[in-house]
Structure formats: C-alpha cells, structure tokens
Amino acid sequence: MPNGDNFFFTAKNGEEIILRPVEEKDAADITQHVEAIVKAGRYLQKEEPHSVSEEIEFIHEVERKGNLYTAVERNKKVVGIARVLKGELQMKKHTGVFRTWIHPEAQGLGIGKELLAHTLRWGETNNLHKIWLTVFSGNEKAVRVYEKAGFIIEGMQRDQVIIEGKFEDEYFMAYFFNSIQK
C-alpha cells in the first residue's frame, strides 16, 4: 500500500518491505551492497562501485533530473534498488533506461516482482512511452520475469560479454506504455 512516496508490501517470508525514494543516508548501504554483488555476481554491469561521496552526488543528480531511484528497505537496510533514467535528448525524453539489483540474501522473496511493478507504475505516471533495459542471455530467470511483466526482446548483441570464460549474448528488452507491443 502506498504512503506518500513509500510503498509497503509483505514479502513471501512475511517481512514488511518498503519501496521508497533513495536518500543521501542510503549511500553507504548501496555502495557496500554493490561492492559485494560485483565481487560475487555475474550479472551486474559494473566493475567498481561508486564511492559513498560519488553515490551521494548521483542520488542528487537523479533527483534533480526527475528520474526514479527507488530503495528496497528490509529491516532498516537498503537491500536493492531500481532506477529509471529518462532520455536527456529531446528526441528521447519519452524513454527511460531501467537498472536494478537485489542483494542475493533478499532474492526469492517476491521483491523483484513488486519492484518492477512499482517501476512500471512510475513510468506510466511520468508519461513515458517506453522503458528499456539490457540483460545477459544467461540470466534466464530475469529474462522470464521481464517477459512475464510485458517486456519484449527488441534485439540482441551476440557474444557481447565474457562471463566465467564463456561468451554470452546481451538482449535489449522494452516495455511499451499505451500501445500494442510490437
């Protein structure tokens, strides 16, 4: 249920989860978790996390530009984020690029599904025509989640990345508001 800019829901394990705008005080949690995900993970397109001061600067920039930067709060800690950065050129202002991550300890609780629905509601409210993302082909679970939410694969770059010594393709996926999926 919404409460101002906050959205509360119950995770599959019964815990209350809060989706809310990222705040400056979240920078340390975000930086710490991104560092852990970069070290452990396969699918985060980042090799170095921001420093805390860089993250604070980024938070302010996102807010200034009217973009989405949502924190997933679990037990008073940020365990995930979603963001949509709208196109900066006039010809692309109707689009937004979506990025997200959820800490492995918070995965499997239905948080991703709620976070994605929250993001799509924001996109519709902010009159976007399209939200797009990229996802590696080996991340089959994420591809299925996006497709189930209404995203389509618009294109693919073959052998775009090397993960654990093997080539993987990168998919471009998009969700269209107020139009028939193409």
mmCIF file of the C-alpha atoms, coordinates in Angstrom:
data_MODEL
# 
_entry.id   MODEL 
# 
loop_
_atom_site.group_PDB 
_atom_site.id 
_atom_site.type_symbol 
_atom_site.label_atom_id 
_atom_site.label_alt_id 
_atom_site.label_comp_id 
_atom_site.label_asym_id 
_atom_site.label_entity_id 
_atom_site.label_seq_id 
_atom_site.pdbx_PDB_ins_code 
_atom_site.Cartn_x 
_atom_site.Cartn_y 
_atom_site.Cartn_z 
_atom_site.occupancy 
_atom_site.B_iso_or_equiv 
_atom_site.pdbx_formal_charge 
_atom_site.auth_seq_id 
_atom_site.auth_comp_id 
_atom_site.auth_asym_id 
_atom_site.auth_atom_id 
_atom_site.pdbx_PDB_model_num 
ATOM 1   C CA . MET A 1 1   ? 0.000  0.000   0.000   1.00 0.00 ? 1   MET A CA 1 
ATOM 2   C CA . PRO A 1 2   ? 1.277  3.462   -0.799  1.00 0.00 ? 2   PRO A CA 1 
ATOM 3   C CA . ASN A 1 3   ? 2.052  6.003   1.918   1.00 0.00 ? 3   ASN A CA 1 
ATOM 4   C CA . GLY A 1 4   ? 3.212  9.253   0.345   1.00 0.00 ? 4   GLY A CA 1 
ATOM 5   C CA . ASP A 1 5   ? 6.190  8.249   -1.795  1.00 0.00 ? 5   ASP A CA 1 
ATOM 6   C CA . ASN A 1 6   ? 6.564  4.994   0.149   1.00 0.00 ? 6   ASN A CA 1 
ATOM 7   C CA . PHE A 1 7   ? 5.036  1.663   -0.858  1.00 0.00 ? 7   PHE A CA 1 
ATOM 8   C CA . PHE A 1 8   ? 4.754  -1.135  1.700   1.00 0.00 ? 8   PHE A CA 1 
ATOM 9   C CA . PHE A 1 9   ? 4.219  -4.819  0.937   1.00 0.00 ? 9   PHE A CA 1 
ATOM 10  C CA . THR A 1 10  ? 4.672  -8.185  2.612   1.00 0.00 ? 10  THR A CA 1 
ATOM 11  C CA . ALA A 1 11  ? 7.407  -10.421 1.217   1.00 0.00 ? 11  ALA A CA 1 
ATOM 12  C CA . LYS A 1 12  ? 6.874  -14.163 0.760   1.00 0.00 ? 12  LYS A CA 1 
ATOM 13  C CA . ASN A 1 13  ? 8.522  -14.785 4.142   1.00 0.00 ? 13  ASN A CA 1 
ATOM 14  C CA . GLY A 1 14  ? 6.126  -12.405 5.946   1.00 0.00 ? 14  GLY A CA 1 
ATOM 15  C CA . GLU A 1 15  ? 8.566  -9.499  6.336   1.00 0.00 ? 15  GLU A CA 1 
ATOM 16  C CA . GLU A 1 16  ? 7.457  -5.950  5.605   1.00 0.00 ? 16  GLU A CA 1 
ATOM 17  C CA . ILE A 1 17  ? 9.358  -4.414  2.710   1.00 0.00 ? 17  ILE A CA 1 
ATOM 18  C CA . ILE A 1 18  ? 9.349  -0.708  1.906   1.00 0.00 ? 18  ILE A CA 1 
ATOM 19  C CA . LEU A 1 19  ? 9.910  0.753   -1.550  1.00 0.00 ? 19  LEU A CA 1 
ATOM 20  C CA . ARG A 1 20  ? 10.824 4.419   -1.226  1.00 0.00 ? 20  ARG A CA 1 
ATOM 21  C CA . PRO A 1 21  ? 12.919 7.120   -2.848  1.00 0.00 ? 21  PRO A CA 1 
ATOM 22  C CA . VAL A 1 22  ? 16.661 6.708   -2.270  1.00 0.00 ? 22  VAL A CA 1 
ATOM 23  C CA . GLU A 1 23  ? 18.022 9.250   0.197   1.00 0.00 ? 23  GLU A CA 1 
ATOM 24  C CA . GLU A 1 24  ? 21.515 10.524  0.871   1.00 0.00 ? 24  GLU A CA 1 
ATOM 25  C CA . LYS A 1 25  ? 21.665 8.380   4.036   1.00 0.00 ? 25  LYS A CA 1 
ATOM 26  C CA . ASP A 1 26  ? 21.357 5.247   1.839   1.00 0.00 ? 26  ASP A CA 1 
ATOM 27  C CA . ALA A 1 27  ? 24.638 5.846   0.004   1.00 0.00 ? 27  ALA A CA 1 
ATOM 28  C CA . ALA A 1 28  ? 26.758 3.701   2.342   1.00 0.00 ? 28  ALA A CA 1 
ATOM 29  C CA . ASP A 1 29  ? 24.350 0.712   2.180   1.00 0.00 ? 29  ASP A CA 1 
ATOM 30  C CA . ILE A 1 30  ? 24.129 0.968   -1.603  1.00 0.00 ? 30  ILE A CA 1 
ATOM 31  C CA . THR A 1 31  ? 27.896 1.217   -2.043  1.00 0.00 ? 31  THR A CA 1 
ATOM 32  C CA . GLN A 1 32  ? 28.534 -1.692  0.321   1.00 0.00 ? 32  GLN A CA 1 
ATOM 33  C CA . HIS A 1 33  ? 25.995 -3.987  -1.370  1.00 0.00 ? 33  HIS A CA 1 
ATOM 34  C CA . VAL A 1 34  ? 27.086 -3.097  -4.901  1.00 0.00 ? 34  VAL A CA 1 
ATOM 35  C CA . GLU A 1 35  ? 30.657 -3.937  -3.937  1.00 0.00 ? 35  GLU A CA 1 
ATOM 36  C CA . ALA A 1 36  ? 29.547 -7.361  -2.619  1.00 0.00 ? 36  ALA A CA 1 
ATOM 37  C CA . ILE A 1 37  ? 27.418 -8.025  -5.716  1.00 0.00 ? 37  ILE A CA 1 
ATOM 38  C CA . VAL A 1 38  ? 30.234 -7.010  -8.076  1.00 0.00 ? 38  VAL A CA 1 
ATOM 39  C CA . LYS A 1 39  ? 32.620 -9.408  -6.296  1.00 0.00 ? 39  LYS A CA 1 
ATOM 40  C CA . ALA A 1 40  ? 30.157 -12.314 -6.161  1.00 0.00 ? 40  ALA A CA 1 
ATOM 41  C CA . GLY A 1 41  ? 27.901 -11.841 -9.121  1.00 0.00 ? 41  GLY A CA 1 
ATOM 42  C CA . ARG A 1 42  ? 27.677 -12.433 -12.812 1.00 0.00 ? 42  ARG A CA 1 
ATOM 43  C CA . TYR A 1 43  ? 25.015 -10.022 -13.918 1.00 0.00 ? 43  TYR A CA 1 
ATOM 44  C CA . LEU A 1 44  ? 25.706 -6.542  -12.580 1.00 0.00 ? 44  LEU A CA 1 
ATOM 45  C CA . GLN A 1 45  ? 27.157 -4.389  -15.355 1.00 0.00 ? 45  GLN A CA 1 
ATOM 46  C CA . LYS A 1 46  ? 29.661 -2.673  -13.134 1.00 0.00 ? 46  LYS A CA 1 
ATOM 47  C CA . GLU A 1 47  ? 33.231 -3.446  -12.208 1.00 0.00 ? 47  GLU A CA 1 
ATOM 48  C CA . GLU A 1 48  ? 33.708 -0.852  -9.470  1.00 0.00 ? 48  GLU A CA 1 
ATOM 49  C CA . PRO A 1 49  ? 31.082 0.597   -7.138  1.00 0.00 ? 49  PRO A CA 1 
ATOM 50  C CA . HIS A 1 50  ? 30.785 4.314   -6.582  1.00 0.00 ? 50  HIS A CA 1 
ATOM 51  C CA . SER A 1 51  ? 32.474 5.719   -3.518  1.00 0.00 ? 51  SER A CA 1 
ATOM 52  C CA . VAL A 1 52  ? 29.992 6.953   -0.905  1.00 0.00 ? 52  VAL A CA 1 
ATOM 53  C CA . SER A 1 53  ? 30.569 10.565  -1.978  1.00 0.00 ? 53  SER A CA 1 
ATOM 54  C CA . GLU A 1 54  ? 30.069 9.642   -5.668  1.00 0.00 ? 54  GLU A CA 1 
ATOM 55  C CA . GLU A 1 55  ? 26.862 7.817   -4.772  1.00 0.00 ? 55  GLU A CA 1 
ATOM 56  C CA . ILE A 1 56  ? 25.576 10.856  -2.860  1.00 0.00 ? 56  ILE A CA 1 
ATOM 57  C CA . GLU A 1 57  ? 26.315 13.042  -5.885  1.00 0.00 ? 57  GLU A CA 1 
ATOM 58  C CA . PHE A 1 58  ? 24.492 10.542  -8.136  1.00 0.00 ? 58  PHE A CA 1 
ATOM 59  C CA . ILE A 1 59  ? 21.454 10.482  -5.803  1.00 0.00 ? 59  ILE A CA 1 
ATOM 60  C CA . HIS A 1 60  ? 21.187 14.271  -6.021  1.00 0.00 ? 60  HIS A CA 1 
ATOM 61  C CA . GLU A 1 61  ? 21.611 14.245  -9.812  1.00 0.00 ? 61  GLU A CA 1 
ATOM 62  C CA . VAL A 1 62  ? 18.838 11.652  -10.246 1.00 0.00 ? 62  VAL A CA 1 
ATOM 63  C CA . GLU A 1 63  ? 16.524 13.719  -8.039  1.00 0.00 ? 63  GLU A CA 1 
ATOM 64  C CA . ARG A 1 64  ? 17.390 16.978  -9.858  1.00 0.00 ? 64  ARG A CA 1 
ATOM 65  C CA . LYS A 1 65  ? 16.562 15.436  -13.224 1.00 0.00 ? 65  LYS A CA 1 
ATOM 66  C CA . GLY A 1 66  ? 13.235 13.981  -12.045 1.00 0.00 ? 66  GLY A CA 1 
ATOM 67  C CA . ASN A 1 67  ? 14.288 10.376  -12.560 1.00 0.00 ? 67  ASN A CA 1 
ATOM 68  C CA . LEU A 1 68  ? 13.342 7.341   -10.484 1.00 0.00 ? 68  LEU A CA 1 
ATOM 69  C CA . TYR A 1 69  ? 15.713 5.963   -7.865  1.00 0.00 ? 69  TYR A CA 1 
ATOM 70  C CA . THR A 1 70  ? 13.902 3.569   -5.537  1.00 0.00 ? 70  THR A CA 1 
ATOM 71  C CA . ALA A 1 71  ? 15.366 1.896   -2.472  1.00 0.00 ? 71  ALA A CA 1 
ATOM 72  C CA . VAL A 1 72  ? 14.239 -1.530  -1.281  1.00 0.00 ? 72  VAL A CA 1 
ATOM 73  C CA . GLU A 1 73  ? 14.291 -1.312  2.507   1.00 0.00 ? 73  GLU A CA 1 
ATOM 74  C CA . ARG A 1 74  ? 14.319 -4.515  4.562   1.00 0.00 ? 74  ARG A CA 1 
ATOM 75  C CA . ASN A 1 75  ? 14.934 -4.353  8.305   1.00 0.00 ? 75  ASN A CA 1 
ATOM 76  C CA . LYS A 1 76  ? 16.028 -0.700  8.013   1.00 0.00 ? 76  LYS A CA 1 
ATOM 77  C CA . LYS A 1 77  ? 18.726 -1.560  5.434   1.00 0.00 ? 77  LYS A CA 1 
ATOM 78  C CA . VAL A 1 78  ? 18.748 -0.937  1.676   1.00 0.00 ? 78  VAL A CA 1 
ATOM 79  C CA . VAL A 1 79  ? 18.956 -4.368  0.027   1.00 0.00 ? 79  VAL A CA 1 
ATOM 80  C CA . GLY A 1 80  ? 18.152 -3.371  -3.536  1.00 0.00 ? 80  GLY A CA 1 
ATOM 81  C CA . ILE A 1 81  ? 17.392 -0.544  -5.910  1.00 0.00 ? 81  ILE A CA 1 
ATOM 82  C CA . ALA A 1 82  ? 15.567 0.263   -9.105  1.00 0.00 ? 82  ALA A CA 1 
ATOM 83  C CA . ARG A 1 83  ? 16.177 3.293   -11.221 1.00 0.00 ? 83  ARG A CA 1 
ATOM 84  C CA . VAL A 1 84  ? 14.920 4.745   -14.448 1.00 0.00 ? 84  VAL A CA 1 
ATOM 85  C CA . LEU A 1 85  ? 16.943 7.447   -16.135 1.00 0.00 ? 85  LEU A CA 1 
ATOM 86  C CA . LYS A 1 86  ? 14.864 9.291   -18.702 1.00 0.00 ? 86  LYS A CA 1 
ATOM 87  C CA . GLY A 1 87  ? 16.342 10.178  -22.078 1.00 0.00 ? 87  GLY A CA 1 
ATOM 88  C CA . GLU A 1 88  ? 18.135 13.513  -21.863 1.00 0.00 ? 88  GLU A CA 1 
ATOM 89  C CA . LEU A 1 89  ? 17.852 14.460  -25.530 1.00 0.00 ? 89  LEU A CA 1 
ATOM 90  C CA . GLN A 1 90  ? 14.511 15.956  -26.554 1.00 0.00 ? 90  GLN A CA 1 
ATOM 91  C CA . MET A 1 91  ? 14.077 13.173  -29.098 1.00 0.00 ? 91  MET A CA 1 
ATOM 92  C CA . LYS A 1 92  ? 14.465 10.530  -26.346 1.00 0.00 ? 92  LYS A CA 1 
ATOM 93  C CA . LYS A 1 93  ? 12.582 12.081  -23.408 1.00 0.00 ? 93  LYS A CA 1 
ATOM 94  C CA . HIS A 1 94  ? 9.741  9.583   -23.926 1.00 0.00 ? 94  HIS A CA 1 
ATOM 95  C CA . THR A 1 95  ? 12.066 6.703   -22.971 1.00 0.00 ? 95  THR A CA 1 
ATOM 96  C CA . GLY A 1 96  ? 13.861 5.593   -19.835 1.00 0.00 ? 96  GLY A CA 1 
ATOM 97  C CA . VAL A 1 97  ? 16.604 3.055   -19.192 1.00 0.00 ? 97  VAL A CA 1 
ATOM 98  C CA . PHE A 1 98  ? 15.909 0.681   -16.298 1.00 0.00 ? 98  PHE A CA 1 
ATOM 99  C CA . ARG A 1 99  ? 18.553 -0.755  -13.980 1.00 0.00 ? 99  ARG A CA 1 
ATOM 100 C CA . THR A 1 100 ? 18.027 -2.818  -10.862 1.00 0.00 ? 100 THR A CA 1 
ATOM 101 C CA . TRP A 1 101 ? 19.702 -5.122  -8.383  1.00 0.00 ? 101 TRP A CA 1 
ATOM 102 C CA . ILE A 1 102 ? 18.614 -7.006  -5.277  1.00 0.00 ? 102 ILE A CA 1 
ATOM 103 C CA . HIS A 1 103 ? 21.127 -8.374  -2.805  1.00 0.00 ? 103 HIS A CA 1 
ATOM 104 C CA . PRO A 1 104 ? 21.287 -12.203 -3.013  1.00 0.00 ? 104 PRO A CA 1 
ATOM 105 C CA . GLU A 1 105 ? 20.054 -12.545 0.592   1.00 0.00 ? 105 GLU A CA 1 
ATOM 106 C CA . ALA A 1 106 ? 16.846 -10.702 -0.366  1.00 0.00 ? 106 ALA A CA 1 
ATOM 107 C CA . GLN A 1 107 ? 16.182 -12.620 -3.576  1.00 0.00 ? 107 GLN A CA 1 
ATOM 108 C CA . GLY A 1 108 ? 13.395 -15.185 -3.878  1.00 0.00 ? 108 GLY A CA 1 
ATOM 109 C CA . LEU A 1 109 ? 11.007 -13.202 -1.660  1.00 0.00 ? 109 LEU A CA 1 
ATOM 110 C CA . GLY A 1 110 ? 8.889  -11.623 -4.399  1.00 0.00 ? 110 GLY A CA 1 
ATOM 111 C CA . ILE A 1 111 ? 10.696 -8.302  -4.064  1.00 0.00 ? 111 ILE A CA 1 
ATOM 112 C CA . GLY A 1 112 ? 11.770 -8.144  -7.711  1.00 0.00 ? 112 GLY A CA 1 
ATOM 113 C CA . LYS A 1 113 ? 8.217  -8.569  -8.970  1.00 0.00 ? 113 LYS A CA 1 
ATOM 114 C CA . GLU A 1 114 ? 6.925  -5.778  -6.700  1.00 0.00 ? 114 GLU A CA 1 
ATOM 115 C CA . LEU A 1 115 ? 9.861  -3.534  -7.561  1.00 0.00 ? 115 LEU A CA 1 
ATOM 116 C CA . LEU A 1 116 ? 9.248  -3.994  -11.279 1.00 0.00 ? 116 LEU A CA 1 
ATOM 117 C CA . ALA A 1 117 ? 5.511  -3.269  -10.901 1.00 0.00 ? 117 ALA A CA 1 
ATOM 118 C CA . HIS A 1 118 ? 6.384  -0.143  -8.870  1.00 0.00 ? 118 HIS A CA 1 
ATOM 119 C CA . THR A 1 119 ? 8.772  0.973   -11.628 1.00 0.00 ? 119 THR A CA 1 
ATOM 120 C CA . LEU A 1 120 ? 6.181  0.471   -14.360 1.00 0.00 ? 120 LEU A CA 1 
ATOM 121 C CA . ARG A 1 121 ? 3.598  2.455   -12.364 1.00 0.00 ? 121 ARG A CA 1 
ATOM 122 C CA . TRP A 1 122 ? 6.143  5.288   -12.121 1.00 0.00 ? 122 TRP A CA 1 
ATOM 123 C CA . GLY A 1 123 ? 6.812  5.138   -15.860 1.00 0.00 ? 123 GLY A CA 1 
ATOM 124 C CA . GLU A 1 124 ? 3.117  5.358   -16.644 1.00 0.00 ? 124 GLU A CA 1 
ATOM 125 C CA . THR A 1 125 ? 2.571  8.209   -14.170 1.00 0.00 ? 125 THR A CA 1 
ATOM 126 C CA . ASN A 1 126 ? 5.504  10.073  -15.725 1.00 0.00 ? 126 ASN A CA 1 
ATOM 127 C CA . ASN A 1 127 ? 4.120  9.678   -19.249 1.00 0.00 ? 127 ASN A CA 1 
ATOM 128 C CA . LEU A 1 128 ? 6.900  7.508   -20.602 1.00 0.00 ? 128 LEU A CA 1 
ATOM 129 C CA . HIS A 1 129 ? 6.226  5.680   -23.842 1.00 0.00 ? 129 HIS A CA 1 
ATOM 130 C CA . LYS A 1 130 ? 8.931  3.071   -23.302 1.00 0.00 ? 130 LYS A CA 1 
ATOM 131 C CA . ILE A 1 131 ? 11.200 1.668   -20.593 1.00 0.00 ? 131 ILE A CA 1 
ATOM 132 C CA . TRP A 1 132 ? 14.143 -0.343  -21.862 1.00 0.00 ? 132 TRP A CA 1 
ATOM 133 C CA . LEU A 1 133 ? 16.901 -2.459  -20.356 1.00 0.00 ? 133 LEU A CA 1 
ATOM 134 C CA . THR A 1 134 ? 19.673 -4.829  -21.243 1.00 0.00 ? 134 THR A CA 1 
ATOM 135 C CA . VAL A 1 135 ? 20.055 -8.293  -19.781 1.00 0.00 ? 135 VAL A CA 1 
ATOM 136 C CA . PHE A 1 136 ? 22.525 -11.097 -20.461 1.00 0.00 ? 136 PHE A CA 1 
ATOM 137 C CA . SER A 1 137 ? 21.093 -14.205 -22.126 1.00 0.00 ? 137 SER A CA 1 
ATOM 138 C CA . GLY A 1 138 ? 22.443 -16.442 -19.362 1.00 0.00 ? 138 GLY A CA 1 
ATOM 139 C CA . ASN A 1 139 ? 20.276 -14.624 -16.809 1.00 0.00 ? 139 ASN A CA 1 
ATOM 140 C CA . GLU A 1 140 ? 17.267 -16.704 -17.856 1.00 0.00 ? 140 GLU A CA 1 
ATOM 141 C CA . LYS A 1 141 ? 15.361 -16.045 -14.641 1.00 0.00 ? 141 LYS A CA 1 
ATOM 142 C CA . ALA A 1 142 ? 15.499 -12.270 -15.188 1.00 0.00 ? 142 ALA A CA 1 
ATOM 143 C CA . VAL A 1 143 ? 14.506 -12.626 -18.850 1.00 0.00 ? 143 VAL A CA 1 
ATOM 144 C CA . ARG A 1 144 ? 11.431 -14.660 -17.802 1.00 0.00 ? 144 ARG A CA 1 
ATOM 145 C CA . VAL A 1 145 ? 10.487 -12.096 -15.115 1.00 0.00 ? 145 VAL A CA 1 
ATOM 146 C CA . TYR A 1 146 ? 10.720 -9.246  -17.632 1.00 0.00 ? 146 TYR A CA 1 
ATOM 147 C CA . GLU A 1 147 ? 8.733  -11.141 -20.267 1.00 0.00 ? 147 GLU A CA 1 
ATOM 148 C CA . LYS A 1 148 ? 6.044  -12.030 -17.742 1.00 0.00 ? 148 LYS A CA 1 
ATOM 149 C CA . ALA A 1 149 ? 5.767  -8.311  -16.863 1.00 0.00 ? 149 ALA A CA 1 
ATOM 150 C CA . GLY A 1 150 ? 5.220  -7.438  -20.545 1.00 0.00 ? 150 GLY A CA 1 
ATOM 151 C CA . PHE A 1 151 ? 8.719  -6.666  -21.792 1.00 0.00 ? 151 PHE A CA 1 
ATOM 152 C CA . ILE A 1 152 ? 9.686  -7.874  -25.256 1.00 0.00 ? 152 ILE A CA 1 
ATOM 153 C CA . ILE A 1 153 ? 13.096 -8.642  -26.728 1.00 0.00 ? 153 ILE A CA 1 
ATOM 154 C CA . GLU A 1 154 ? 13.833 -5.904  -29.249 1.00 0.00 ? 154 GLU A CA 1 
ATOM 155 C CA . GLY A 1 155 ? 17.274 -7.065  -30.246 1.00 0.00 ? 155 GLY A CA 1 
ATOM 156 C CA . MET A 1 156 ? 20.385 -8.961  -29.327 1.00 0.00 ? 156 MET A CA 1 
ATOM 157 C CA . GLN A 1 157 ? 24.127 -8.442  -29.481 1.00 0.00 ? 157 GLN A CA 1 
ATOM 158 C CA . ARG A 1 158 ? 25.832 -11.797 -29.964 1.00 0.00 ? 158 ARG A CA 1 
ATOM 159 C CA . ASP A 1 159 ? 28.846 -12.722 -27.817 1.00 0.00 ? 159 ASP A CA 1 
ATOM 160 C CA . GLN A 1 160 ? 28.685 -9.288  -26.210 1.00 0.00 ? 160 GLN A CA 1 
ATOM 161 C CA . VAL A 1 161 ? 30.244 -10.308 -22.893 1.00 0.00 ? 161 VAL A CA 1 
ATOM 162 C CA . ILE A 1 162 ? 32.524 -12.959 -21.486 1.00 0.00 ? 162 ILE A CA 1 
ATOM 163 C CA . ILE A 1 163 ? 31.258 -14.325 -18.179 1.00 0.00 ? 163 ILE A CA 1 
ATOM 164 C CA . GLU A 1 164 ? 33.139 -17.102 -16.419 1.00 0.00 ? 164 GLU A CA 1 
ATOM 165 C CA . GLY A 1 165 ? 35.173 -17.663 -19.577 1.00 0.00 ? 165 GLY A CA 1 
ATOM 166 C CA . LYS A 1 166 ? 32.178 -18.081 -21.911 1.00 0.00 ? 166 LYS A CA 1 
ATOM 167 C CA . PHE A 1 167 ? 30.566 -15.745 -24.417 1.00 0.00 ? 167 PHE A CA 1 
ATOM 168 C CA . GLU A 1 168 ? 27.029 -14.595 -23.673 1.00 0.00 ? 168 GLU A CA 1 
ATOM 169 C CA . ASP A 1 169 ? 24.617 -12.561 -25.735 1.00 0.00 ? 169 ASP A CA 1 
ATOM 170 C CA . GLU A 1 170 ? 23.057 -9.356  -24.458 1.00 0.00 ? 170 GLU A CA 1 
ATOM 171 C CA . TYR A 1 171 ? 19.349 -8.766  -25.016 1.00 0.00 ? 171 TYR A CA 1 
ATOM 172 C CA . PHE A 1 172 ? 17.718 -5.383  -25.417 1.00 0.00 ? 172 PHE A CA 1 
ATOM 173 C CA . MET A 1 173 ? 14.239 -5.564  -23.895 1.00 0.00 ? 173 MET A CA 1 
ATOM 174 C CA . ALA A 1 174 ? 11.497 -2.950  -23.738 1.00 0.00 ? 174 ALA A CA 1 
ATOM 175 C CA . TYR A 1 175 ? 8.121  -2.305  -22.174 1.00 0.00 ? 175 TYR A CA 1 
ATOM 176 C CA . PHE A 1 176 ? 5.763  -0.036  -24.119 1.00 0.00 ? 176 PHE A CA 1 
ATOM 177 C CA . PHE A 1 177 ? 3.075  2.018   -22.366 1.00 0.00 ? 177 PHE A CA 1 
ATOM 178 C CA . ASN A 1 178 ? -0.240 2.795   -24.042 1.00 0.00 ? 178 ASN A CA 1 
ATOM 179 C CA . SER A 1 179 ? 0.489  0.901   -27.208 1.00 0.00 ? 179 SER A CA 1 
ATOM 180 C CA . ILE A 1 180 ? 0.345  -2.592  -28.596 1.00 0.00 ? 180 ILE A CA 1 
ATOM 181 C CA . GLN A 1 181 ? 3.614  -4.496  -28.152 1.00 0.00 ? 181 GLN A CA 1 
ATOM 182 C CA . LYS A 1 182 ? 5.402  -4.788  -31.482 1.00 0.00 ? 182 LYS A CA 1 
# 
